[in-house]
């Protein structure tokens, strides 16, 4: 077993210059705010912070840097006003219910587009927009983050090592003590108990989030953990991008009681009895006031090759902790909105 310190930030030369702006939709939220701070730290570009609440955007910008400016979105089918869109070299969207419409605008205007959504249907809709008719003058970068994102890269690493794969199991362990945004918690609660379809070696199968369970052997100090099926988009994307017969993604938390609580909420159908908004706000409050767990995440890919040989690759880290870049990643060159995490990568040949 070996460990290598890594930094997932792209080289600063790949970022827009001082005469260009990056527009962050949802830039004052938990995810968008981290991207804004990273761009201000690692580049010379201006950053436009947009969202549904202009007051929150202004308050956020006042606290960080003069290069960050709050801007307003429009109502209706075209959320980004044309004048605002043409000020941007890149649009990073952290509000997934706006994804297809903003992607359509970016494609038409020739603006590069980055989407942090983890919902397969949303990413499929964006891909459909990008595959539309007319000349293509910009790029769309999808599956950006931990899951999907790092998980996809680890599956690619396993494929490069073993050759064609038969199956991958992706385990995502999240820190219950991490400051998760309200939108992210609401999205997770909305998924509890929801049915979705996965590709298995026996064909398509309908499963439920936090229904089936799997015991994963994770690097120390986590050890054996029970993780539950969850509808992250990577298990839908990887069979297409890596020609996989089957893939499955499993979720747990560093706190076993929190994992157990989510499993029981799914079984009891709590989100059908209690407002998701109320539950999400309560969980945000609890996370800020009660020591539920740590702030680190871990993702692990357990892969089986066509010949039956196995390998496991794992990455753990803390989101939004700035460190010096140690290596140049092997994903395609271009704009990467910087996960900004300190991580150690552990490979284990099973």
Buried (B, 14 or more C-beta within 10 A) or exposed (E): EEEEEBBBBBEEEEBBEEEBBBBBBBBBBBBBBBBBBBBBBBBBBBBBBBBBEBEBBBEBBEEBBEBBBBBBBEEEEBBBBEEBBEBBBBBBBBBBEBBBBBBBBBBBBEBBBBBBBBBBBBBBBBBEBBEEEEEEEBBBBBBBBBBBBBBBBBBBBBBEBBEEBBBBBBBBBBBBBBEBBBBBBBBBBBBBBBEBEBBBEEEEBEBBBBBBBBEBBBBEEBEEBBBBBBBBBBBBBBBEEBEBBBBBBBBBBBBEEBBEBBBEBBEEEBBEEEEBEEBBBEBBEEBEEEEBBBBBBBBBBBBBBEEEBBBBBBBBBBBBBBBEBEEEBEBEEEBBBBBBBBBBBBBBEE
